[in-house]
């Protein structure tokens, strides 16, 4: 029985949930506060990415974002941020297994539907897209639903 309790305690030390307290974009690390451990702040921890060799996928969590962390059994100095999960305060933004969706804090989103092969970029504020060195500016004065709707104009090439 004591062995089982020890294993549970070890797992609580290995896998932890905390809140990001600071982010360093220079080396893609962050520090995390663990409320269940008297608000102990971690050392700088690497952030797991989906690619770092030929295909690079860059993402950093926001300060105050809840994240899952994995620590080596040797102690709390060596750990990595695995990522974050949806919850009641931060619900799933879409419910479609065929879409890849990225939503930014200002409401802008990028959406790719692999079933319809449709890429959608939607600005909720004035912005611009740079595509093959052509600058495209969002034109919020056009109305969606018009027969010849053009949401943007090429500014320069």
MIROKOL-265451 format. One record per atom (N, C-alpha, C, CB): residue in one letter; z, y, x. Coordinates in steps of 0.2 Angstrom, whole numbers, padded with zeros to 4 digits, always signed. Glycine has a CB too. Example, Ala and Ser with C-alpha at 12.3 -4.5 7.8 and 13.67 -1.06 7.14 Angstrom:
BEGIN
A+0039-0028+0066/A+0039-0022+0062/A+0039-0016+0066/A+0045-0022+0057/S+0035-0011+0064/S+0036-0005+0068/S+0039+0000+0064/S+0029-0003+0070/
This chain:
BEGIN
X+0000-0006+0004/X+0000+0000+0000/X+0000+0006+0004/X+0006+0000-0005/X+0004+0006+0010/X+0004+0012+0014/X-0002+0014+0017/X+0010+0011+0019/X-0006+0008+0019/X-0013+0009+0022/X-0017+0013+0017/X-0016+0002+0024/X-0017+0012+0011/X-0022+0015+0006/X-0020+0022+0006/X-0021+0012-0001/X-0013+0024+0006/X-0011+0031+0005/X-0013+0035+0012/X-0003+0032+0005/X-0013+0032+0017/X-0015+0035+0024/X-0023+0036+0024/X-0014+0030+0030/X-0027+0031+0021/X-0034+0032+0020/X-0035+0038+0016/X-0037+0026+0018/X-0032+0039+0010/X-0033+0045+0006/X-0031+0051+0009/X-0029+0044-0001/X-0026+0051+0013/X-0024+0057+0017/X-0029+0059+0022/X-0017+0056+0020/X-0032+0054+0026/X-0037+0055+0031/X-0043+0058+0027/X-0039+0049+0034/X-0045+0056+0021/X-0051+0058+0018/X-0050+0066+0016/X-0053+0054+0012/X-0044+0067+0014/X-0042+0074+0012/X-0043+0079+0018/X-0035+0075+0009/X-0042+0076+0024/X-0043+0080+0030/X-0050+0080+0033/X-0038+0077+0036/X-0054+0075+0031/X-0061+0075+0033/X-0066+0079+0028/X-0063+0068+0033/X-0065+0079+0022/X-0069+0082+0017/X-0065+0087+0013/X-0073+0077+0012/X-0067+0094+0014/X-0063+0099+0011/X-0067+0104+0007/X-0059+0103+0016/X-0064+0107+0002/X-0068+0113-0001/X-0064+0119+0000/X-0068+0111-0009/X-0068+0124+0002/X-0065+0131+0003/X-0070+0137+0001/X-0063+0131+0011/X-0068+0143+0003/X-0071+0149+0001/X-0073+0152+0008/X-0067+0153-0003/X-0080+0154+0008/X-0082+0157+0014/X-0079+0164+0015/X-0090+0158+0014/X-0076+0165+0021/X-0073+0172+0022/X-0077+0177+0026/X-0066+0171+0025/X-0081+0174+0030/X-0086+0178+0035/X-0092+0174+0037/X-0082+0181+0041/X-0097+0177+0038/X-0104+0174+0040/X-0106+0178+0046/X-0109+0174+0034/X-0109+0174+0051/X-0112+0177+0057/X-0119+0174+0057/X-0108+0175+0064/X-0124+0179+0055/X-0131+0177+0055/X-0134+0176+0062/X-0135+0182+0051/X-0131+0179+0067/X-0133+0178+0074/X-0134+0171+0076/X-0129+0182+0079/X-0129+0167+0074/X-0129+0160+0076/X-0128+0155+0070/X-0123+0158+0081/X-0129+0157+0064/X-0129+0153+0058/X-0122+0149+0057/X-0135+0149+0058/X-0117+0153+0058/X-0110+0150+0057/X-0106+0154+0052/X-0106+0150+0064/X-0101+0151+0050/X-0097+0154+0045/X-0089+0152+0046/X-0099+0153+0038/X-0085+0156+0043/X-0078+0154+0043/X-0076+0153+0036/X-0073+0159+0046/X-0071+0148+0034/X-0070+0146+0028/X-0062+0146+0027/X-0072+0139+0026/X-0060+0149+0021/X-0053+0149+0019/X-0051+0143+0015/X-0051+0156+0016/X-0046+0139+0016/X-0044+0134+0012/X-0038+0135+0009/X-0043+0127+0017/X-0038+0137+0002/X-0033+0139-0002/X-0028+0133-0003/X-0035+0141-0009/X-0030+0127-0002/X-0025+0121-0003/X-0021+0120+0003/X-0029+0115-0005/X-0022+0124+0008/X-0019+0123+0015/X-0016+0130+0017/X-0024+0121+0020/X-0013+0133+0012/X-0009+0140+0014/X-0014+0145+0016/X-0004+0139+0018/X-0020+0145+0014/X-0025+0150+0016/X-0027+0150+0023/X-0023+0157+0014/X-0027+0144+0026/X-0029+0143+0033/X-0036+0145+0034/X-0027+0136+0036/X-0038+0149+0039/X-0045+0150+0040/X-0048+0146+0046/X-0046+0158+0042/X-0054+0143+0045/X-0057+0138+0049/X-0059+0142+0056/X-0063+0135+0046/X-0061+0138+0061/X-0064+0141+0066/X-0072+0142+0064/X-0064+0136+0073/X-0076+0145+0068/X-0083+0146+0066/X-0086+0139+0065/X-0087+0150+0071/X-0089+0138+0060/X-0092+0132+0058/X-0100+0132+0058/X-0089+0128+0052/X-0103+0127+0060/X-0111+0127+0059/X-0112+0126+0052/X-0114+0122+0064/X-0118+0128+0050/X-0120+0127+0043/X-0126+0122+0043/X-0122+0134+0039/X-0125+0116+0039/X-0130+0111+0039/X-0137+0114+0036/X-0128+0105+0034/X-0142+0113+0039/X-0149+0115+0036/X-0153+0109+0035/X-0152+0120+0042/X-0158+0111+0031/X-0163+0105+0030/X-0169+0104+0035/X-0166+0106+0023/X-0168+0108+0040/X-0173+0108+0045/X-0172+0113+0051/X-0180+0109+0043/X-0172+0110+0057/X-0171+0115+0063/X-0175+0114+0069/X-0163+0114+0065/X-0180+0109+0068/X-0185+0108+0073/X-0191+0111+0072/X-0185+0100+0074/X-0196+0107+0070/X-0203+0110+0068/X-0203+0113+0061/X-0208+0105+0069/X-0200+0111+0056/X-0199+0114+0050/X-0192+0117+0049/X-0201+0108+0044/X-0192+0123+0049/X-0186+0127+0049/X-0184+0129+0042/X-0185+0132+0054/X-0178+0128+0039/X-0176+0131+0033/X-0170+0134+0034/X-0175+0125+0027/X-0170+0141+0033/X-0165+0145+0034/X-0161+0147+0028/X-0167+0152+0038/X-0155+0146+0028/X-0150+0148+0022/X-0143+0149+0025/X-0150+0143+0017/X-0140+0154+0023/X-0133+0156+0024/X-0129+0157+0018/X-0132+0162+0029/X-0123+0154+0017/X-0119+0155+0011/X-0117+0163+0011/X-0113+0151+0011/X-0115+0165+0005/X-0112+0172+0004/X-0105+0171+0005/X-0114+0175-0003/X-0102+0177+0007/X-0095+0178+0007/X-0092+0177+0000/X-0092+0185+0010/X-0087+0173-0001/X-0084+0172-0007/X-0087+0166-0011/X-0084+0177-0012/X-0092+0163-0007/X-0095+0157-0010/X-0091+0150-0009/X-0102+0156-0008/X-0090+0146-0014/X-0087+0140-0013/X-0091+0135-0009/X-0084+0137-0020/X-0089+0132-0004/X-0093+0127+0000/X-0089+0121+0001/X-0095+0130+0007/X-0093+0115+0003/X-0090+0109+0005/X-0090+0108+0012/X-0093+0103+0001/X-0085+0106+0015/X-0085+0106+0023/X-0083+0099+0025/X-0080+0111+0026/X-0086+0096+0030/X-0085+0090+0033/X-0082+0091+0040/X-0091+0085+0033/X-0076+0088+0041/X-0073+0088+0048/X-0072+0082+0051/X-0066+0091+0047/X-0073+0082+0058/X-0072+0076+0062/X-0064+0073+0061/X-0074+0076+0069/X-0063+0067+0062/X-0056+0065+0061/X-0052+0067+0067/X-0056+0057+0060/X-0054+0070+0072/X-0050+0072+0077/X-0046+0078+0076/X-0055+0073+0083/X-0048+0082+0070/X-0044+0088+0069/X-0048+0093+0065/X-0041+0091+0075/X-0045+0099+0064/X-0049+0104+0060/X-0053+0109+0064/X-0044+0108+0056/X-0054+0107+0071/X-0058+0112+0075/X-0065+0111+0075/X-0055+0112+0082/X-0067+0104+0073/X-0074+0102+0073/X-0076+0101+0066/X-0075+0096+0078/X-0080+0105+0063/X-0082+0104+0056/X-0089+0107+0055/X-0077+0106+0051/X-0092+0106+0049/X-0098+0108+0048/X-0098+0110+0040/X-0104+0103+0049/X-0102+0115+0038/X-0102+0117+0031/X-0108+0113+0028/X-0103+0125+0030/X-0107+0109+0023/X-0112+0105+0020/X-0116+0108+0015/X-0109+0099+0017/X-0113+0113+0012/X-0117+0117+0007/X-0112+0119+0001/X-0123+0113+0004/X-0115+0121-0005/X-0111+0123-0010/X-0114+0119-0016/X-0112+0130-0012/X-0110+0119-0022/X-0111+0115-0028/X-0111+0120-0034/X-0107+0109-0029/X-0114+0118-0039/X-0114+0122-0045/X-0107+0120-0049/X-0120+0121-0050/X-0105+0125-0053/X-0098+0124-0056/X-0098+0129-0062/X-0092+0126-0052/X-0093+0129-0066/X-0092+0134-0072/X-0094+0141-0070/X-0086+0133-0075/X-0091+0143-0065/X-0093+0150-0063/X-0100+0152-0061/X-0088+0153-0058/X-0103+0147-0057/X-0109+0147-0055/X-0113+0141-0057/X-0109+0147-0047/X-0116+0142-0063/X-0120+0136-0066/X-0127+0135-0064/X-0120+0137-0074/X-0129+0129-0065/X-0136+0127-0063/X-0141+0133-0066/X-0138+0120-0065/X-0145+0136-0062/X-0150+0141-0064/X-0155+0139-0068/X-0152+0145-0058/X-0158+0133-0067/X-0163+0130-0072/X-0162+0123-0072/X-0170+0131-0068/X-0165+0119-0077/X-0164+0112-0078/X-0171+0109-0079/X-0160+0111-0085/X-0174+0108-0073/X-0181+0105-0073/X-0182+0102-0066/X-0187+0110-0074/X-0182+0095-0066/X-0182+0091-0060/X-0189+0092-0056/X-0182+0084-0061/X-0194+0095-0059/X-0201+0096-0056/X-0201+0103-0052/X-0206+0096-0061/X-0196+0107-0053/X-0196+0114-0050/X-0192+0114-0044/X-0194+0119-0055/X-0194+0118-0039/X-0190+0121-0034/X-0189+0128-0035/X-0194+0120-0026/X-0183+0130-0035/X-0181+0137-0038/X-0176+0140-0033/X-0178+0136-0045/X-0178+0147-0031/X-0173+0151-0027/X-0172+0157-0031/X-0176+0152-0020/X-0166+0159-0033/X-0164+0165-0036/X-0160+0169-0032/X-0161+0164-0043/X-0162+0175-0031/X-0158+0180-0027/X-0153+0184-0031/X-0163+0185-0023/X-0148+0187-0027/X-0143+0191-0031/X-0145+0197-0035/X-0138+0194-0026/X-0151+0200-0033/X-0154+0205-0037/X-0158+0203-0043/X-0158+0210-0033/X-0158+0197-0044/X-0162+0194-0050/X-0169+0191-0049/X-0163+0199-0055/X-0172+0193-0043/X-0178+0191-0041/X-0178+0183-0040/X-0180+0194-0034/X-0183+0180-0042/X-0184+0173-0041/X-0191+0170-0039/X-0181+0169-0047/X-0191+0165-0035/X-0197+0161-0033/X-0196+0154-0036/X-0197+0161-0025/X-0201+0152-0039/X-0201+0146-0043/X-0208+0142-0041/X-0200+0147-0050/X-0207+0135-0039/X-0213+0131-0039/X-0212+0125-0043/X-0214+0129-0031/X-0217+0124-0047/X-0218+0119-0052/X-0223+0114-0049/X-0219+0121-0059/X-0220+0108-0047/X-0225+0103-0044/X-0229+0099-0049/X-0221+0098-0040/X-0227+0099-0055/X-0230+0096-0060/X-0237+0100-0062/X-0226+0095-0067/X-0236+0107-0063/X-0241+0111-0065/X-0245+0115-0059/X-0239+0116-0070/X-0242+0114-0053/X-0244+0117-0047/X-0244+0124-0048/X-0251+0114-0045/X-0239+0127-0050/X-0238+0134-0052/X-0233+0137-0047/X-0237+0136-0059/X-0235+0142-0044/X-0230+0146-0040/X-0229+0153-0043/X-0232+0147-0032/X-0222+0154-0045/X-0221+0160-0048/X-0216+0164-0044/X-0217+0159-0055/X-0217+0171-0043/X-0213+0175-0039/X-0212+0181-0044/X-0216+0178-0033/X-0205+0182-0046/X-0204+0187-0051/X-0199+0192-0049/X-0201+0184-0058/X-0201+0199-0048/X-0196+0204-0046/X-0193+0207-0052/X-0200+0209-0042/X-0186+0208-0052/X-0183+0212-0057/X-0182+0219-0055/X-0176+0209-0059/X-0184+0221-0049/X-0183+0228-0046/X-0189+0229-0042/X-0177+0228-0041/X-0191+0235-0041/X-0197+0236-0037/X-0197+0233-0030/X-0198+0244-0036/X-0202+0230-0028/X-0202+0226-0022/X-0209+0225-0019/X-0199+0220-0023/X-0210+0222-0014/X-0217+0221-0011/X-0217+0214-0009/X-0219+0226-0006/X-0223+0211-0008/X-0224+0204-0005/X-0229+0205+0000/X-0227+0199-0011/X-0228+0202+0006/X-0233+0203+0012/X-0236+0196+0012/X-0229+0204+0018/X-0242+0195+0011/X-0246+0189+0011/X-0252+0189+0015/X-0248+0187+0003/X-0252+0185+0021/X-0257+0186+0025/X-0259+0193+0028/X-0264+0183+0022/X-0254+0197+0029/X-0254+0203+0032/X-0256+0208+0026/X-0259+0204+0037/X-0257+0206+0020/X-0259+0211+0015/X-0252+0213+0011/X-0264+0208+0010/X-0251+0219+0010/X-0245+0221+0007/X-0246+0222-0001/X-0242+0228+0010/X-0243+0218-0005/X-0243+0219-0012/X-0237+0222-0015/X-0245+0212-0015/X-0238+0227-0019/X-0232+0231-0022/X-0231+0229-0029/X-0233+0238-0021/X-0225+0227-0031/X-0224+0226-0038/X-0225+0232-0042/X-0216+0223-0039/X-0229+0231-0048/X-0230+0237-0052/X-0227+0236-0059/X-0238+0237-0053/X-0220+0238-0060/X-0217+0237-0066/X-0219+0240-0072/X-0210+0239-0064/X-0224+0245-0071/X-0227+0248-0077/X-0231+0244-0082/X-0230+0255-0075/X-0234+0239-0079/X-0238+0234-0083/X-0234+0230-0088/X-0243+0230-0078/X-0237+0228-0093/X-0233+0225-0098/X-0235+0217-0098/X-0235+0227-0105/X-0230+0213-0098/X-0232+0206-0098/X-0235+0204-0105/X-0226+0202-0097/X-0239+0199-0105/X-0243+0197-0111/X-0249+0201-0113/X-0238+0199-0117/X-0251+0206-0109/X-0257+0209-0110/X-0263+0205-0107/X-0258+0216-0106/X-0269+0205-0111/X-0274+0200-0109/X-0276+0200-0101/X-0280+0201-0113/X-0276+0206-0098/X-0278+0207-0091/X-0272+0209-0087/X-0284+0212-0091/X-0267+0206-0088/X-0260+0208-0085/X-0261+0207-0078/X-0254+0204-0088/X-0260+0212-0074/X-0259+0212-0067/X-0252+0214-0065/X-0265+0216-0063/X-0248+0210-0062/X-0242+0212-0060/X-0241+0216-0054/X-0237+0206-0060/X-0246+0216-0050/X-0246+0219-0043/X-0253+0222-0041/X-0244+0214-0038/X-0252+0226-0036/X-0258+0229-0033/X-0258+0228-0025/X-0259+0236-0035/X-0264+0227-0022/X-0264+0227-0015/X-0264+0234-0012/X-0270+0223-0013/X-0259+0235-0008/X-0258+0242-0005/X-0262+0243+0001/X-0251+0244-0004/X-0262+0238+0006/X-0265+0239+0012/X-0267+0232+0015/X-0261+0243+0017/X-0271+0232+0019/X-0273+0225+0023/X-0274+0226+0030/X-0279+0222+0020/
